[in-house]
């Protein structure tokens, strides 16, 4: 009888270990579902003139490394009509939003009269319009820089163009 209980307890532990390991990883920020709004870091949610883009950028790089994604740095501000339109487009389009947060760690950087983040922006390639997007490796190396005009069709952000862009610049796949 004692042997049977021991065997049963041993099997229960073997069964529970993978479940507990999965739960531990799933609960950590690096393994959270990036398409779930609650898992999206604060630095990804808004153009906040009070945030430090250097500190946020370091956190974003760590998160990108942990999750094997690239960084998408979105520069703009609440004063910018196309920046607000881009936010509305992403928020209202499940396909784009899920693809964006599945492939990238998003860092929003405010540029405004209140805080132009000049020190941060001087370390980046020159911008010519807002919103401006930089794509960076998890190492921090910028591999793409441009405004978002190519993502527009007839003055509106277009799902097909956005998905094409995300797929082109998303993390490299092993093939």
N, C-alpha and C positions, 0 to 999 in steps of 0.2 A: 504494500500500500504506500509506504513512504517513497519507494522508487517511482511509482506512478505519479505521485504528486510532484516529485522533483522533475520528471520528464515533462509534465504539463507546465510547470513554472518555467522551465528552460525554453520550451516552445513559445510561451507567451512573451518572454523577454526577446527572443529572436524575432518575433513578429513585431514587437513594439519598437525596437531600435530603429528600423528604417522609417517608421512613422514619426518618431520623435526627431530624427535627424531632418526629415523633410520639414516638419513644423518649425524647427529652429531656423533653417535657412529661409523658409517662406516668411517668417516674421521679421527677418533682418532687412534693413532698407535696401541693400544691394540685390535682394532676391524678390522683392515685392513686385507685384504685377504693375508695370509702368503705365498700363492703360487705365488703371483704377485711379480715379481722381484723388483719393486719399493717399496714394503712394507717390504722388508727384511732389517733389521738393518745393519749398516756398520760393526758391530762386527761379523756378520755372513758371511761376503763376502770374507775375505782374511786373510792370515797369515800376520799380520802387526806387525813388530818388534817395532813400535812406539806406539802401543796401550797398555793401562793399563788393564790387565785381571781382576784385582779386581774391578775397576769401571765398566768395561764392564759386568762382572759377576753379579754385583748388578743390572744393567739395565736389563740384561737377566732374572734374577730371578723375577723382577717386571713384566716384559712382560709375562713370563710363568704363573705367578699367575693370571694376568688379563685375559689371554686367555685359562686357564685351560690346560696347556701343561707341559711337562717335559722339562728339559734342556738337550741338547746333546752337550757336550764339545768335540770339535775335536782339538786335539793337534798335531802339526807337523810344517812343514815349506816348503817354496818354494824350498829348497835344496833337499827335499825328493821326490824321483821318485814315490813311491806309494801314497804320499799325492797329488801330481799333478794328478796322474791317478784317484784317488778318486774324486777330484774336476771335472775332465773332465767327469767321469762317471755320477755324479750327475747332472751336467749342461746339459748333452746330453740325459738324460733319464727322460722324463716327469713324468712317473709313480712314480719313486723313488723320484724325486725332490718334487712333490706335496705331497706325503705321508710324506716325511721328514719334510717339513715345515708346514704341517697341524698338525702333532703330536708333534713336538718339536720346541723349540727355540734354534737355533744353535749358539754356541759361539766358534769362532776359536781362539786358543791360539798359538802364535808363540813360537817355541823353535829353536834357531839357535845360531851360534857363535856371531852374532850381538846382540841378546837378548835372553838369555835362560829362562827368566822369572822364575828364581830359587825360589824366594819367593813364587810365586803362586804355582809352581809345588811341593814345599816341603809340602804344605798343602793338596796335593792330594795323593791318593794311588800311589805306585810306578808304573812306566811305563817300559815296556820291548821292545817296538818297536813303530815305527811311520808309519802311523798315529795311534794315540791312541784315543779311544773314552771312555768318561765317560758319564753315564746317571745320571742325578740328578733330584730329586724332586724339585718343585718350592721353597721349604724350603731351598734348598742347599744340602741336604743329598744325597751323592753318593750311587746309588743302583746297579751300574754296572761299571766295568772297564776292558778293554781289548784292544789289538790291533785289526786291522781289518782283520786279516788272515782268520777268519771264514766266511768272506763275499766274499772270492775269490773262483773261480772255474777255474782250469787250469791257474792260474796266473792272471786272470782277475776278476774284480768285477762283481758279478752275480746278476741280477735283483731279481730273486726268493729268493735268500739268504738274500738280503738286505731288501726286503719287509717283509719277515718272521721276521727278526731282529727288524725292526721298529714296526711291529704289536705287537711283544712280549713285547717290552720295552716302547711302547707308553703310554700315560696317561691311568690310570685305568678307565674302563667304569663302569657305574652303571648297574649291572645285577641282 
